[in-house]
Amino acid sequence: MHESGAANRDAEADKLWDAYFKSKNPDIKKQLLSHYLYLVIGVVKRIMPQYRSYCDQNDLISSGVIGLIDAVDKYDRSFETKFQTYAAIRIKGEVLDYLRKQDWASTSLRRKLSEIQKASDDLELKLGRAPSDEELAESLGMSEKEIAEALRISQMFNIISFESLLYEKENVNVSGGVKSDPYTDVEKKETTMLLRNVISELPEKERMVIVLHYYEGLTMKNIAKVLKVSESRVSQIHSKVLMKMKKQLETSQT
């Protein structure tokens, strides 16, 4: 029953594409957009939980629809890839671009993050070890909760920045409407190898944070328990590693 329904939807989509390629009729385009709207909803549902406090779901859907429209405009059957695959990449790229462009940090928050980083570096140099949350809070005259929240926001948008760069590097050919080729496949493999090399060369604690979070699926709170450090320290390590990876990716593009 389920397979039959999917087959009917695919057949319906094929008829719409046949008609659209022949006429470029705007009414048929609207039908295609309506048919594939579920792709936008799927991408937003996967992204939304991380950024629920900092963006509106309708705004993410709107940006995703822009990606879907662009995909319909540029898609060609000669791409030798399913429209759903092509469109999902374009939709995710548009949503990430929207998130990256948001003015997520006020001037006061940016100043606070700079102060936290400087105080942490100074204390680590003085103590010969990473400072505890209590020591960092005392040095700054802030509460531990205030520091943890600032670092959490910073970490979240470091992830957006990193994912956006990774998307741009791995999908330049897709966003431009060009089908995959051997050179692009080689570049993707090189990107994967580059990131693996960066991870393998990290100090043990930094490598553990990446492995536990991205491979084992642990939260920052649980990683803190495993490593026996504070959650804010894990957030600092995570942000630091992402910045390293981002720098490596940017360097490899030049």
Backbone as JSON, one array per atom type, in Angstrom:
{
  "sequence": "MHESGAANRDAEADKLWDAYFKSKNPDIKKQLLSHYLYLVIGVVKRIMPQYRSYCDQNDLISSGVIGLIDAVDKYDRSFETKFQTYAAIRIKGEVLDYLRKQDWASTSLRRKLSEIQKASDDLELKLGRAPSDEELAESLGMSEKEIAEALRISQMFNIISFESLLYEKENVNVSGGVKSDPYTDVEKKETTMLLRNVISELPEKERMVIVLHYYEGLTMKNIAKVLKVSESRVSQIHSKVLMKMKKQLETSQT",
  "N": [[0.84, -1.21, 0.0], [1.89, 1.24, 0.87], [4.11, 1.41, -0.87], [2.77, 1.49, -3.27], [1.45, 3.95, -3.09], [3.65, 5.68, -3.08], [4.67, 5.16, -5.6], [2.61, 6.14, -7.18], [2.78, 8.86, -6.55], [5.28, 9.44, -7.61], [4.79, 8.96, -10.29], [2.92, 10.93, -10.8], [4.5, 13.19, -10.38], [6.35, 12.88, -12.47], [4.71, 13.32, -14.7], [4.06, 16.0, -14.3], [6.61, 17.15, -14.55], [7.17, 16.51, -17.23], [5.25, 18.05, -18.53], [6.01, 20.59, -17.65], [8.64, 20.97, -18.61], [8.1, 21.13, -21.29], [6.48, 23.41, -21.58], [7.05, 25.39, -19.64], [5.17, 26.48, -18.01], [3.82, 28.67, -15.63], [1.79, 27.93, -13.85], [1.99, 25.17, -13.74], [4.48, 25.01, -12.64], [3.92, 25.95, -10.05], [2.43, 23.81, -9.16], [4.4, 21.85, -9.09], [6.05, 22.9, -7.09], [4.33, 22.78, -4.92], [3.99, 20.03, -4.77], [6.53, 19.16, -4.01], [6.96, 20.38, -1.58], [7.19, 19.04, 0.79], [9.85, 18.35, 1.0], [11.13, 20.66, 1.85], [9.95, 20.99, 4.38], [10.96, 18.7, 5.61], [13.77, 19.19, 5.7], [13.83, 21.51, 7.33], [12.73, 20.53, 9.71], [14.76, 18.85, 10.57], [16.79, 20.65, 11.1], [15.72, 22.59, 12.8], [15.47, 21.96, 15.69], [17.98, 22.6, 16.88], [18.15, 25.35, 16.72], [15.94, 26.55, 17.7], [15.42, 28.53, 19.64], [16.37, 30.81, 18.52], [15.45, 31.49, 16.04], [12.65, 31.72, 13.77], [10.4, 29.2, 12.84], [8.79, 29.48, 10.56], [10.24, 31.35, 9.12], [12.49, 29.87, 8.43], [11.29, 27.95, 6.82], [10.38, 29.59, 4.75], [12.84, 30.45, 3.67], [13.77, 27.99, 2.84], [11.92, 27.37, 0.87], [12.66, 29.19, -1.07], [15.05, 28.01, -1.88], [13.97, 25.68, -2.95], [12.46, 26.68, -5.11], [14.55, 27.7, -6.68], [15.81, 25.3, -7.27], [13.87, 23.98, -8.85], [13.8, 25.75, -11.0], [16.37, 25.42, -12.09], [16.77, 22.73, -12.52], [17.55, 19.89, -14.48], [16.95, 17.03, -16.42], [19.19, 15.83, -17.43], [21.06, 15.94, -15.49], [21.41, 13.58, -14.22], [20.66, 12.8, -11.68], [18.35, 12.31, -8.99], [15.57, 14.53, -8.66], [14.73, 15.05, -6.06], [17.05, 14.62, -4.52], [18.81, 16.56, -5.56], [17.32, 18.9, -5.03], [17.07, 18.85, -2.23], [19.65, 19.41, -1.37], [19.99, 22.02, -2.34], [17.97, 23.31, -0.89], [18.8, 22.94, 1.79], [21.17, 24.39, 1.68], [20.22, 26.99, 1.26], [18.79, 27.46, 3.61], [20.82, 27.26, 5.55], [22.36, 29.42, 4.72], [20.62, 31.52, 5.26], [20.49, 31.33, 8.08], [23.18, 31.83, 8.7], [23.45, 34.5, 8.02], [22.02, 35.86, 9.9], [21.8, 38.34, 12.46], [22.94, 37.27, 15.01], [24.34, 37.74, 17.36], [24.51, 40.25, 19.71], [26.19, 43.43, 20.15], [27.05, 43.63, 22.79], [27.08, 40.94, 23.55], [29.04, 39.88, 21.87], [31.23, 41.27, 22.88], [31.29, 40.21, 25.43], [31.88, 37.52, 24.9], [34.43, 37.8, 23.87], [35.76, 38.7, 26.14], [35.46, 36.49, 27.82], [36.95, 34.55, 26.45], [39.53, 35.7, 26.53], [39.99, 35.87, 29.31], [39.9, 33.16, 29.95], [42.11, 32.18, 28.53], [44.17, 33.64, 29.8], [43.98, 32.71, 32.45], [44.5, 30.0, 32.09], [47.15, 30.07, 31.3], [48.28, 31.12, 33.62], [47.56, 29.24, 35.62], [48.4, 26.85, 34.57], [46.74, 24.96, 33.61], [43.44, 24.18, 32.36], [40.98, 26.54, 33.35], [38.48, 26.17, 35.93], [34.85, 26.36, 35.8], [33.99, 27.87, 37.94], [36.28, 29.32, 38.7], [36.68, 30.82, 36.38], [34.33, 32.31, 36.27], [34.55, 33.79, 38.63], [36.81, 35.33, 38.06], [35.86, 36.96, 36.02], [33.7, 38.2, 37.14], [31.15, 37.32, 36.63], [28.22, 35.21, 36.51], [28.28, 31.59, 36.61], [26.28, 30.48, 35.08], [25.67, 32.52, 33.29], [28.0, 32.68, 31.76], [28.04, 30.1, 30.64], [25.73, 30.17, 29.01], [26.39, 32.17, 27.14], [28.56, 30.94, 25.85], [27.28, 28.73, 24.8], [25.59, 29.83, 22.85], [27.51, 30.96, 21.17], [28.86, 28.64, 20.33], [26.83, 27.33, 18.91], [26.46, 28.95, 16.64], [28.97, 28.9, 15.55], [28.92, 26.35, 14.57], [27.01, 26.64, 12.52], [28.41, 28.38, 10.81], [30.59, 26.75, 10.12], [29.3, 24.53, 8.92], [28.12, 25.82, 6.76], [30.34, 26.6, 5.25], [31.39, 24.09, 4.66], [29.28, 23.04, 3.16], [29.36, 24.8, 0.94], [31.86, 24.16, -0.13], [31.65, 21.44, -0.79], [29.53, 21.31, -2.52], [29.59, 23.02, -4.72], [29.32, 22.44, -7.43], [26.72, 21.43, -7.52], [25.03, 23.53, -6.67], [25.43, 25.22, -8.73], [24.09, 24.06, -10.75], [25.2, 21.97, -12.21], [25.95, 18.73, -13.34], [27.35, 15.96, -11.45], [30.87, 15.21, -11.6], [33.99, 13.45, -12.29], [36.1, 15.02, -11.26], [34.9, 16.6, -9.3], [34.09, 14.59, -7.54], [36.59, 13.71, -6.66], [37.41, 16.01, -5.3], [35.56, 16.08, -3.2], [36.34, 13.76, -1.82], [38.88, 14.56, -1.08], [38.26, 16.65, 0.64], [36.99, 15.25, 2.73], [39.16, 13.66, 3.55], [40.92, 15.67, 4.35], [39.59, 16.76, 6.61], [39.55, 14.51, 8.24], [42.29, 14.22, 8.69], [42.83, 16.57, 10.1], [41.34, 16.09, 12.42], [42.67, 13.78, 13.38], [45.11, 14.83, 14.12], [44.61, 16.4, 16.26], [44.93, 17.45, 19.73], [44.5, 15.06, 22.41], [42.19, 15.52, 24.11], [40.66, 17.36, 22.63], [40.18, 15.88, 20.33], [38.67, 13.82, 21.42], [36.32, 15.17, 22.15], [35.21, 15.78, 19.64], [34.89, 13.21, 18.53], [33.19, 11.95, 20.43], [30.94, 13.61, 20.3], [30.15, 13.85, 17.52], [30.4, 11.29, 16.44], [29.6, 9.46, 18.38], [27.34, 10.64, 19.33], [26.91, 12.0, 21.73], [25.76, 14.45, 24.11], [26.89, 17.82, 24.95], [26.86, 18.07, 27.7], [26.98, 15.41, 28.61], [29.44, 14.68, 27.54], [31.1, 16.28, 29.04], [30.92, 15.0, 31.5], [32.14, 12.56, 30.9], [34.77, 13.36, 30.25], [35.4, 14.61, 32.55], [35.36, 17.37, 33.0], [34.19, 20.81, 32.99], [30.98, 21.69, 31.56], [30.99, 24.07, 30.12], [33.65, 24.22, 29.47], [33.88, 22.12, 27.67], [32.3, 23.18, 25.63], [33.91, 25.33, 24.87], [36.17, 23.96, 23.9], [35.01, 22.57, 21.77], [34.15, 24.68, 20.06], [36.62, 25.8, 19.48], [37.85, 23.71, 18.02], [36.16, 23.53, 15.78], [36.69, 26.0, 14.63], [39.33, 25.6, 13.89], [39.02, 23.6, 11.94], [37.46, 24.98, 10.1], [39.26, 26.96, 9.31], [41.19, 25.38, 8.06], [39.71, 24.37, 5.89], [39.13, 26.75, 4.54], [41.73, 27.54, 3.88], [42.43, 25.49, 2.14], [40.92, 26.1, -0.05], [42.1, 28.2, -1.27]],
  "CA": [[0.0, 0.0, 0.0], [2.79, 2.38, 0.95], [4.88, 1.45, -2.11], [1.84, 1.89, -4.33], [1.24, 5.39, -2.94], [4.88, 6.36, -3.51], [4.75, 5.02, -7.05], [1.63, 7.07, -7.75], [3.32, 10.22, -6.4], [6.37, 9.58, -8.58], [4.18, 9.05, -11.62], [2.31, 12.26, -10.87], [5.6, 14.15, -10.52], [6.9, 12.72, -13.82], [3.79, 13.99, -15.63], [4.23, 17.44, -14.1], [7.89, 17.54, -15.14], [7.02, 16.44, -18.69], [4.47, 19.22, -18.96], [6.74, 21.82, -17.34], [9.77, 21.09, -19.53], [7.58, 21.5, -22.62], [5.79, 24.71, -21.63], [7.49, 26.32, -18.6], [3.94, 27.12, -17.55], [3.95, 29.02, -14.21], [0.81, 27.18, -13.06], [2.56, 23.83, -13.53], [5.58, 25.22, -11.68], [3.3, 26.02, -8.73], [2.05, 22.45, -8.78], [5.63, 21.16, -8.73], [6.48, 23.42, -5.79], [3.41, 22.23, -3.93], [4.26, 18.6, -4.69], [7.81, 18.92, -3.34], [7.07, 21.17, -0.36], [7.56, 18.15, 1.89], [11.31, 18.36, 1.11], [11.45, 21.83, 2.67], [9.53, 20.68, 5.75], [11.91, 17.7, 6.14], [15.05, 19.85, 6.03], [13.62, 22.42, 8.47], [12.51, 19.71, 10.92], [16.05, 18.33, 11.03], [17.63, 21.76, 11.55], [15.03, 23.46, 13.75], [15.69, 21.75, 17.12], [19.2, 23.24, 17.37], [18.1, 26.81, 16.66], [14.55, 26.93, 18.03], [15.36, 29.74, 20.46], [17.0, 31.95, 17.84], [14.85, 31.76, 14.74], [11.26, 31.32, 13.62], [10.26, 28.08, 11.9], [8.23, 29.97, 9.29], [11.33, 32.01, 8.38], [13.31, 28.81, 7.85], [10.51, 27.36, 5.72], [10.41, 30.55, 3.65], [14.15, 30.39, 3.02], [13.83, 26.69, 2.18], [11.1, 27.45, -0.35], [13.5, 29.89, -2.06], [15.94, 26.98, -2.41], [13.17, 24.77, -3.78], [12.16, 27.4, -6.36], [15.78, 27.73, -7.45], [16.05, 23.94, -7.76], [12.93, 23.74, -9.95], [14.23, 26.59, -12.13], [17.65, 25.0, -12.67], [16.88, 21.28, -12.69], [17.5, 19.3, -15.82], [17.05, 15.57, -16.29], [20.53, 15.41, -17.82], [21.93, 15.95, -14.31], [21.56, 12.17, -13.82], [20.39, 12.63, -10.25], [16.94, 12.55, -8.71], [15.27, 15.91, -8.28], [14.66, 15.14, -4.6], [18.42, 14.75, -4.01], [19.29, 17.87, -5.99], [16.57, 19.95, -4.33], [17.37, 18.82, -0.79], [20.93, 20.1, -1.2], [19.74, 23.45, -2.55], [17.14, 23.79, 0.23], [19.65, 23.03, 2.98], [22.1, 25.5, 1.47], [19.51, 28.26, 1.43], [18.46, 27.6, 5.03], [22.08, 27.56, 6.24], [22.74, 30.78, 4.34], [19.75, 32.4, 6.03], [20.93, 31.3, 9.48], [24.5, 32.44, 8.81], [23.34, 35.94, 7.84], [21.29, 36.49, 10.99], [22.6, 39.07, 13.44], [22.63, 36.46, 16.19], [25.03, 38.2, 18.56], [24.54, 41.7, 19.93], [27.53, 43.97, 20.44], [27.4, 43.29, 24.18], [27.39, 39.51, 23.62], [30.34, 39.7, 21.23], [32.21, 41.77, 23.83], [31.33, 39.25, 26.52], [32.59, 36.34, 24.41], [35.85, 38.17, 23.78], [36.26, 38.77, 27.53], [35.53, 35.12, 28.33], [38.08, 33.88, 25.8], [40.76, 36.28, 27.04], [40.13, 35.46, 30.71], [40.19, 31.73, 29.95], [43.5, 32.02, 28.09], [45.05, 34.18, 30.85], [43.95, 31.81, 33.61], [45.17, 28.74, 31.72], [48.58, 30.37, 31.33], [48.65, 31.33, 35.02], [47.35, 28.04, 36.43], [49.02, 25.69, 33.94], [45.65, 24.03, 33.29], [42.19, 24.88, 32.01], [40.29, 26.99, 34.56], [37.13, 25.64, 36.18], [33.79, 27.36, 35.59], [33.96, 28.74, 39.12], [37.43, 30.22, 38.6], [36.45, 31.72, 35.26], [33.25, 33.21, 36.67], [35.09, 34.7, 39.66], [37.73, 36.25, 37.4], [35.1, 37.88, 35.17], [32.6, 38.83, 37.86], [29.9, 36.85, 36.02], [27.76, 33.93, 37.05], [28.61, 30.45, 35.77], [25.17, 30.31, 34.15], [25.8, 33.56, 32.26], [29.1, 32.26, 30.89], [27.62, 28.89, 29.91], [24.76, 30.55, 27.99], [27.11, 32.89, 26.09], [29.35, 29.96, 25.11], [26.36, 27.87, 24.06], [25.17, 30.56, 21.65], [28.69, 31.05, 20.3], [29.1, 27.32, 19.76], [25.77, 27.04, 17.96], [26.66, 29.65, 15.38], [30.2, 28.38, 14.96], [28.5, 25.18, 13.82], [26.38, 27.15, 11.29], [29.47, 28.9, 9.95], [31.37, 25.62, 9.63], [28.47, 23.76, 8.0], [27.93, 26.62, 5.55], [31.56, 26.51, 4.47], [31.47, 22.71, 4.18], [28.28, 22.94, 2.1], [29.85, 25.52, -0.24], [33.01, 23.46, -0.69], [31.29, 20.13, -1.33], [28.37, 21.36, -3.43], [29.68, 24.1, -5.71], [28.8, 21.96, -8.71], [25.27, 21.23, -7.44], [24.36, 24.82, -6.59], [25.54, 25.86, -10.03], [23.25, 23.37, -11.71], [26.02, 21.13, -13.06], [25.94, 17.38, -12.82], [28.6, 15.52, -10.84], [31.91, 14.74, -12.51], [35.07, 12.81, -11.52], [36.91, 16.01, -10.55], [34.15, 16.97, -8.1], [34.16, 13.45, -6.64], [37.92, 13.74, -6.07], [37.43, 17.13, -4.37], [34.82, 15.67, -2.01], [37.19, 12.82, -1.09], [39.97, 15.34, -0.5], [37.7, 17.38, 1.79], [36.81, 14.26, 3.79], [40.49, 13.29, 4.03], [41.46, 16.83, 5.04], [38.95, 16.84, 7.93], [40.04, 13.37, 9.03], [43.66, 14.51, 9.09], [42.76, 17.6, 11.14], [40.87, 15.41, 13.64], [43.69, 12.85, 13.87], [46.24, 15.59, 14.66], [44.18, 17.19, 17.42], [45.27, 16.92, 21.06], [43.58, 13.99, 22.79], [40.92, 16.0, 24.64], [39.9, 17.96, 21.53], [39.75, 14.78, 19.46], [37.62, 13.1, 22.14], [35.09, 15.96, 22.07], [34.66, 15.6, 18.3], [34.46, 11.81, 18.37], [32.03, 11.67, 21.3], [29.77, 14.38, 19.87], [29.72, 13.6, 16.14], [30.37, 9.86, 16.11], [28.86, 8.73, 19.41], [26.07, 11.32, 19.54], [26.76, 12.49, 23.1], [25.56, 15.88, 24.31], [28.01, 18.48, 25.61], [26.75, 17.78, 29.13], [27.47, 14.05, 28.84], [30.87, 14.68, 27.24], [31.74, 16.89, 30.21], [31.0, 13.95, 32.53], [33.14, 11.57, 30.46], [36.1, 13.96, 30.3], [35.56, 15.15, 33.9], [35.58, 18.82, 32.93], [32.91, 21.51, 32.99], [30.27, 21.75, 30.27], [31.45, 25.26, 29.39], [34.97, 23.89, 28.92], [33.62, 21.31, 26.47], [31.83, 24.11, 24.6], [35.09, 26.07, 24.42], [36.98, 23.04, 23.09], [34.26, 22.3, 20.55], [34.22, 25.87, 19.21], [38.01, 25.93, 19.05], [38.11, 22.71, 16.98], [35.43, 23.93, 14.58], [37.42, 27.12, 14.02], [40.5, 25.0, 13.25], [38.55, 22.93, 10.72], [37.02, 26.02, 9.17], [40.47, 27.59, 8.77], [41.79, 24.42, 7.14], [38.89, 24.35, 4.68], [39.33, 28.02, 3.83], [43.08, 27.5, 3.32], [42.48, 24.54, 1.03], [40.21, 26.67, -1.19], [42.91, 29.23, -1.9]],
  "C": [[0.87, 1.25, 0.0], [3.58, 2.54, -0.34], [4.02, 1.9, -3.27], [1.6, 3.39, -4.29], [2.44, 6.18, -3.42], [5.02, 6.31, -5.01], [3.79, 5.98, -7.74], [2.13, 8.52, -7.68], [4.43, 10.46, -7.41], [5.83, 9.73, -9.99], [3.55, 10.42, -11.84], [3.37, 13.33, -11.1], [6.19, 14.08, -11.93], [6.02, 13.43, -14.86], [3.92, 15.5, -15.53], [5.52, 17.93, -14.74], [7.81, 17.54, -16.66], [6.33, 17.69, -19.21], [5.26, 20.52, -18.76], [7.92, 22.04, -18.29], [9.32, 21.53, -20.93], [7.09, 22.94, -22.67], [6.34, 25.79, -20.72], [6.31, 27.13, -18.05], [4.04, 27.41, -16.05], [2.96, 28.28, -13.31], [1.32, 25.77, -12.76], [3.72, 23.92, -12.54], [5.03, 25.27, -10.26], [2.91, 24.64, -8.24], [3.28, 21.64, -8.37], [6.11, 21.6, -7.34], [5.62, 22.86, -4.67], [3.7, 20.74, -3.69], [5.5, 18.31, -3.85], [8.0, 19.73, -2.06], [7.51, 20.32, 0.84], [9.09, 18.1, 2.08], [11.78, 19.51, 2.0], [11.13, 21.53, 4.14], [10.52, 19.69, 6.39], [13.23, 18.31, 6.55], [14.9, 20.72, 7.27], [13.43, 21.63, 9.76], [13.81, 19.16, 11.47], [16.92, 19.44, 11.63], [17.04, 22.5, 12.75], [15.37, 23.2, 15.23], [16.92, 22.46, 17.68], [19.05, 24.75, 17.53], [16.72, 27.38, 17.03], [14.46, 28.26, 18.77], [15.82, 30.98, 19.71], [16.43, 32.23, 16.46], [13.42, 31.23, 14.71], [11.16, 30.23, 12.56], [9.74, 28.54, 10.55], [9.29, 30.67, 8.45], [12.23, 30.97, 7.71], [12.59, 28.15, 6.68], [10.53, 28.29, 4.51], [11.73, 30.52, 2.91], [14.31, 29.07, 2.28], [13.05, 26.67, 0.88], [11.88, 28.18, -1.45], [14.47, 28.9, -2.71], [15.21, 26.02, -3.32], [12.84, 25.41, -5.13], [13.39, 27.42, -7.26], [16.08, 26.35, -8.05], [15.15, 23.62, -8.94], [13.36, 24.52, -11.2], [15.44, 26.01, -12.85], [17.73, 23.51, -13.0], [16.75, 20.87, -14.14], [17.69, 17.8, -15.68], [18.42, 15.04, -16.71], [21.49, 15.4, -16.65], [22.21, 14.54, -13.8], [21.49, 11.99, -12.31], [18.93, 12.95, -10.01], [16.72, 13.99, -8.29], [15.27, 16.06, -6.77], [16.05, 15.34, -3.98], [18.98, 16.13, -4.32], [18.63, 18.98, -5.19], [16.91, 20.01, -2.85], [18.67, 19.56, -0.49], [20.75, 21.61, -1.34], [18.95, 24.06, -1.39], [17.99, 23.96, 1.48], [20.62, 24.2, 2.86], [21.46, 26.84, 1.71], [19.18, 28.52, 2.9], [19.72, 27.94, 5.84], [22.52, 28.98, 5.95], [21.91, 31.81, 5.12], [20.21, 32.48, 7.49], [22.26, 32.03, 9.65], [24.42, 33.97, 8.77], [22.6, 36.65, 8.99], [22.24, 37.2, 11.95], [22.35, 38.45, 14.81], [23.25, 36.99, 17.47], [25.03, 39.72, 18.63], [25.97, 42.14, 20.2], [27.98, 43.58, 21.84], [27.77, 41.82, 24.31], [28.76, 39.24, 22.99], [31.46, 40.17, 22.18], [32.4, 40.77, 24.97], [32.12, 37.99, 26.11], [34.09, 36.6, 24.31], [36.49, 38.19, 25.17], [36.43, 37.36, 28.1], [36.74, 34.4, 27.75], [39.41, 34.38, 26.36], [41.03, 35.83, 28.48], [40.51, 33.99, 30.8], [41.64, 31.48, 29.57], [44.48, 32.49, 29.18], [45.14, 33.24, 32.05], [44.67, 30.49, 33.31], [46.68, 28.91, 31.76], [49.08, 30.48, 32.77], [48.61, 30.04, 35.83], [48.06, 26.8, 35.87], [48.02, 24.61, 33.62], [44.43, 24.85, 32.9], [41.48, 25.3, 33.29], [38.93, 26.31, 34.71], [36.12, 26.74, 35.9], [33.78, 28.37, 36.73], [35.09, 29.77, 39.06], [37.23, 31.26, 37.5], [35.39, 32.76, 35.62], [33.75, 34.25, 37.68], [36.0, 35.76, 39.02], [36.99, 37.34, 36.62], [34.02, 38.65, 35.93], [31.26, 38.51, 37.25], [29.47, 35.58, 36.74], [28.16, 32.81, 36.08], [27.53, 30.23, 34.71], [25.27, 31.29, 32.99], [26.89, 33.18, 31.26], [28.69, 31.07, 30.02], [26.66, 29.25, 28.78], [25.44, 31.27, 26.82], [27.9, 31.91, 25.22], [28.46, 29.04, 24.28], [25.91, 28.53, 22.76], [26.33, 30.65, 20.65], [28.95, 29.73, 19.58], [28.09, 27.0, 18.66], [26.04, 27.69, 16.6], [28.04, 29.41, 14.77], [29.88, 27.16, 14.1], [27.87, 25.61, 12.49], [27.45, 27.6, 10.31], [30.27, 27.77, 9.32], [30.57, 24.81, 8.61], [28.25, 24.5, 6.68], [29.15, 26.52, 4.65], [31.7, 25.11, 3.87], [30.5, 22.5, 3.03], [28.8, 23.59, 0.82], [30.97, 24.74, -0.92], [32.6, 22.16, -1.38], [30.22, 20.2, -2.4], [28.39, 22.52, -4.41], [29.07, 23.67, -7.02], [27.29, 21.83, -8.69], [24.55, 22.56, -7.46], [24.42, 25.55, -7.92], [24.74, 25.16, -11.1], [24.03, 22.5, -12.67], [26.07, 19.74, -12.48], [27.32, 16.98, -12.31], [29.58, 15.03, -11.88], [33.05, 14.17, -11.67], [35.89, 13.8, -10.72], [36.23, 16.43, -9.25], [34.19, 15.84, -7.07], [35.51, 13.41, -5.92], [37.99, 14.83, -5.01], [36.7, 16.77, -3.07], [35.65, 14.71, -1.15], [38.34, 13.56, -0.4], [39.5, 16.12, 0.73], [37.54, 16.45, 2.99], [38.16, 13.89, 4.41], [41.12, 14.43, 4.83], [40.91, 16.92, 6.47], [39.41, 15.69, 8.82], [41.45, 13.63, 9.55], [43.69, 15.55, 10.21], [42.37, 16.96, 12.46], [41.97, 14.53, 14.24], [44.86, 13.57, 14.53], [45.86, 16.44, 15.87], [44.73, 16.61, 18.72], [44.16, 15.97, 21.52], [42.21, 14.51, 23.24], [40.04, 16.61, 23.55], [39.35, 16.88, 20.61], [38.6, 14.01, 20.11], [36.29, 13.84, 22.05], [34.42, 15.74, 20.71], [34.12, 14.19, 18.11], [33.21, 11.52, 19.18], [30.77, 12.4, 20.82], [29.26, 13.95, 18.5], [29.62, 12.13, 15.78], [29.55, 9.05, 17.11], [27.54, 9.4, 19.76], [25.84, 11.83, 20.96], [26.53, 14.0, 23.13], [26.78, 16.48, 24.98], [28.04, 18.17, 27.11], [27.32, 16.4, 29.45], [28.96, 13.93, 28.55], [31.65, 15.25, 28.42], [31.92, 15.85, 31.32], [32.08, 12.93, 32.18], [34.55, 12.1, 30.64], [36.43, 14.56, 31.67], [36.02, 16.61, 33.88], [34.21, 19.49, 32.94], [32.29, 21.52, 31.59], [30.73, 22.95, 29.45], [32.83, 25.02, 28.78], [34.82, 23.05, 27.66], [33.16, 22.21, 25.32], [32.99, 24.9, 24.01], [35.94, 25.2, 23.49], [36.31, 22.81, 21.74], [34.36, 23.47, 19.57], [35.62, 26.05, 18.65], [38.33, 24.96, 17.91], [37.4, 23.09, 15.68], [36.14, 25.08, 13.86], [38.68, 26.61, 13.31], [40.11, 24.37, 11.92], [38.15, 23.95, 9.65], [38.23, 26.68, 8.51], [41.15, 26.67, 7.76], [41.03, 24.35, 5.81], [39.1, 25.6, 3.85], [40.7, 28.05, 3.17], [43.16, 26.6, 2.1], [41.78, 25.06, -0.21], [41.07, 27.67, -1.94], [44.02, 28.62, -2.76]]
}
